[in-house]
């Protein structure tokens, strides 16, 4: 793996930074304060992402057929690093860019592709994912939401929880059990559901992580056409595996963490504490955690760019990112505890709130560690 960026890569990063400097408003810190799921940031994304698309900076790595420019995989991650470092002005639309769009390109019917992908490429689509349930969190094989075939339709009943962005989403990438209700991975299907469909109720869950980020979503006799099913009944597990591999390494939170750590060190310097040997040692350790996360993510990007299959490497990278996120928050709380009270340091508070969910979203850290144990270390299930 070559650790040097090419001149083309550097030029692309400079172009993204220049665009952000031009387009982010003076009050961006306040708009982004409560995360990608807040109404303010979601509404901003619907103005910002079309501009990003017009500049060729929303989905440059996508095929030209779907609004992209067939650019290298690395540009996707350079773009993601700069967006997350700036506080993710794409809002919830990063999911479209990273995994929902690519999943539809690979598994969607021509009708589904024509209906959904153009709006994603234009920056005008908000999606949510209907995965977790009260009794099926990271263990999706236990989900109980049912989709029963009724002629040319399916009738869906069930409940989802921790549904990010559901309150403002146009569509939901929904998992439900079909057929005879077979347990485990069998009998699960994916449905692309219009969130305005009668029978859908969304309730916001108050939390520490932002305004509007997570919800309970109830489906009561929700009728959707069979054409809304993505792939075949029982095929969902292989599709989900592809989607989650993209999601787990598609959020470069380490870049935001590293930038926030730099700001914390500058504040400590302003207070005359940067000469403290303990501060220096801890700052170096945390910086190393961010860099380790970056390298593990870059490894998976390199594998993907070479056309190699990514498996446990995605889980390793995901755990490293979660650990780096937490390490930055812990550093700040240890040496700048007053900065987490009040609104004097919004970047620190925003990072802290987002770090809370890093170890949960896209598969909890415990699940990732289990995958690493089995697929990387070769340990049997239940090994201690």
N, C-alpha and C positions, 0 to 999 in steps of 0.2 A: 504494500500500500504506500503510495507516494503522499507524504504529508504536506507537500507544497501546493499552494493554489496556483493555477495557471493565470496568465495575464488576462485571459478571457473571463475567468472566474472573478478575479479582482475587479474587473470593469463592470461585471454584472452586479456585484455587491455594491459598488459605488453608485451605480444607477438606481438600485433599490433605495439606498440611503438618501439620495438626492430627492427621489420621489416622496419619501416619507417627510423629509424636511419641508418640502413644498406644500404637501397636502394635509398634514396633521395640524389642527388648529391650536391656537395658544392655550385653550382650555382642555386640551386632550387628556392631561393627567386627571382632571376631574371626570371627564366622560368615561375614561377607562377604569376609574377607581374600583368599580364593583364587578369587574370581570366581563367576559364575552357574552354572558347570558342576560345581562341587564338590558332593560328597555332602551336606555340611552345608547349603549354601545351597539345594540342590534340595529337600531334606527340609523346610527352613524354608518354601520357596515353597508347598509343598503344604498348609501350615497357614495361611500368610499370605494367599495368593490367594483362598481361599474367603471369608475375612473381607472382603477388598477387594471381592469380587463382591457379598457381602451388603450392603455399604455403597453399592453402585452405582458403584464406582470402578475396576472392572477393565476393562469394555468399554463405557463410557457412550456412545461414538461408534458402536457397532454398532446395527443395526436392532432394534427391540423384538421382532421375530419371533425373533431369535436371542439374546435375553437382554440387549440393550443398551437405550438410552433415546433413540436418534435424536438424540444431542447433537451439537453442531457439531464439525467436524474439529479446530478449534483446541484443544478440550478434550483431545483425544487427545494432542496435543503438549505441552500444559501438564502433563498427567499423566506423560508420558514424561520430561519435563525434571526433574520433582520426584523420580521414581523413580530416575533415573540419578544425580542429585545425591546421593541417599541411599545409593548403592551397589547399586542394582537389586535390591530384595527380591523382585521377581517371578521372579528367576532365569531359567531358560530359557523361562518362560512368556511373556516379552515377545514371542517369535517368534509364538506363537499370536495374541496381541493385534494385532500389527503386520501380519502378512502371511499366515500359514497360514489363520487363520480367514476373513479377507476373500477369500482365493483360493478357498476351498471355497464360500463364499457365491456367488461369481460363476460358478465353473466346475463345482462338484460336482453329482453326481446327488442327487435327493431322499433316497435311501437313505444316501449318504455324508454329507450335511448332517445328517440326523437322528442318525446314529451318532456323528459326531465333534464337531460344533459345541457341543452342550450342555455337554460336559465341559470344553471350552475356556472357555466363558462362566462355568462354575462354579468355575474355577481348580483343576481336578483333573487336567489333562492335561499330559504332558511329551512334546514332539516333538523329533526331530532331522531334519536335512536331508541326504540322501544325494546330494550333487552331485559334489564333486571326486574325482578318481582319481589314482593315481600318474603316469599319462601324460596326464591331462586335468585340470589345475588350474583356473585361471580360464578356460581355453578349453574350455567344456563341450561344444562341437561335436565334440570328439575322444573323448568318453567311449566306453568299450568294454563296460561291463556290459550283458549281453544278457538279454532277457526273451522266451522262445520260447513261442508259443501251443501249448497241449496240451489240446484239448477245451474245457472250460469254465474252464480255469486257464491261468496263465503259469508257466513255470519259469525262475527268475532265477539267473544265475551271474555273478560278478564281484567287484570289490573297490572300496571307497570309502576315502578317507583324509581326515584333518582333519575328521572327522565330529563336530561339536560336540554334546555332551550325549548321545551314543549309549549310553553305559554305563548311564544311568538312564531313557532314553526309553521311552515306551509304544508309540510309533508313529514311522515314518520316512516322510518326504516324499522319495521315491526316483526318480531319473532312470535310465532304462535304454533301450537300443536294441532296437527290435522289428522285426517284419516280416522283410524280406530283409537287414537290417543295413546299410541305405543309410548312406553316410558323411555327415558334416556335420550340419546341423540336422535333415535329413529322417529320419524313422523313429524319433525319440526320443519316449518316452511317460513319463508320471508314474504312479507307483504309491504307494498309501497302504498301507504294510506294517506289520503287527503285529510288533513287535520280539521277541515270544516265538515266532514262527514257526520250526519246525525248519529247521536249515541256516544260521542266522545266528550268526556269531561276532564278538564285539566285543573288541578289544584296546586298552587305554589307551596313549597315547603320552606318555611323560614329557616335560615341557616347563617353560619358565619362566613360562607364562601362567596357571597355575592347576591345581588338582587336579581331573582328570576332565573338563576342557574339550574335549579333542580325542582322537580315536580312529581306529584302522583298523577297518573293518567288512567282513567277508567274507560273501558269499552263495554257498552251495553247494547247488544243486538246491533252491532255496527255492520252494515251490509256493504261489502266491496265486491267489485267484479272479479271474476277469476283471472282476468288480464292483469290484475294488480299483483298477482303472485310472481315473485322473482325466482326463476328456476322451477324445479319440480318439487313436489311434496317429498320430504325426506332428504333433500339436497342441501338444506340450509347449513349443515355443519361444515361442509367443505367451503362454502361461500364465506361463512363467518371467519373461518381460519385465515382465508386470504385477506378479508377486510381488517381483522384485528392486527395482523402482522403489519399492515400499512399504518394503522392508527398508533400502535405502540411505539414506533420509531418516528412517527410523523409530527410529533409535538416537541420541538427542541427547547424544552423548558430550561435546560442547562444554560442557554444563552441569556434568558432573563435573569436566572439565578446569578450568573457571573457578573452581569451588569449591576445588579442590586448589591452584590458583595463589594464591587468597586466603590459604589456610593457610600456604603457603610464604612469602608476604610477611609475614604475622604472625610467623612464626618468625624471619625475618630482622630484623624490628623488635625482637623480644625480644633478639636478639643484638647489637643496636645497629648494624646494617648497612643499615637502610632509608634512610639519608641518602646512601649511596654513589650518585653520579650514574650509574655504569654499571649498577648494580642497578636504579635507577629507570627508566632508558631501556629496559633489556631487559624489565623487568616490564610496562612500558607497551606494548611491541611485542607481547609474548605475549598480553596482555589484548586487544589489538586483533585478534589472530588468532582468539581465541575468539569475539569479537563478530562478526567477519566470517563465521565459520562459522555462527553463530546466524542472521544475517541471510539467508544463502544458503539455509539450511534453511527459515526462515520464508517465504522467497519461494516455495519449492515447496509449502509448506502453503497459502499464500494462493492459488496457482494451483489446487490441488486443491479448496480450499473454493469457488472460483468455477466449478468444473466444467471447468477447462481441462486439456488433456493435458500431462503432465510427461514430458520426454524427457531431453535432455542436462543440464537444470537439476539433475536428481537426481545426476548424476555430478559436476557442479561442486560441489554441496553436500558430497558424500561426500569429495572430495579436500580441501576446506577443513577438514572435521572432522578428517580424518587429520593434516593439517598442524598444526592447533591442538593436538591430543593430543600429538604429538611435541614441539612447541615448549614445552609445559609441562614435560614430562619433561626436556628438555635444559636448561631454566632451572634446575630443581631440582638436576640433577647438576652444573651449573656452579657454583652458589652455595651449595648445601647437600649436598655429596657425602657427608658422613657420615650424612645422614638416610636413605640408601639401603642402609645396613649395619645389621643387627640389626632389632629389632621396635619401636623407639621411635616410628616414624612409619608406622603400618600403612596410612594413607590414601595416602601417597606411593608406597609399594611396590605397593599394589593398582592405583593408576592407572598406574604404570610397566608392570606386567605386562599390563594391558588395552590400553595404548597400542601394545604390540608388534604386536598383531593388527589394529589399526584399519585399517592400510593393506593388509590381506590379505582380511579377511572381507567378504562381499557383493561380491566382485569386487576384485581387487588394484588398487592405485592406478595401476599401469601400464596396466591395462585401462581404467580410468576415463578416464585421460588420452587413450588412443586413441579412446574414444567421444567425448570432448570435441573432439578434433581433427577427427573426421569430421562429427559432428552439430552442433557449435557453430561451429567455424571453417570448415567446409566443405572441409577438406583431403582429398586423395585418399588411399587406402590406400598405405602405404609412403612417404609424404612425410616429409622430414626437417625 
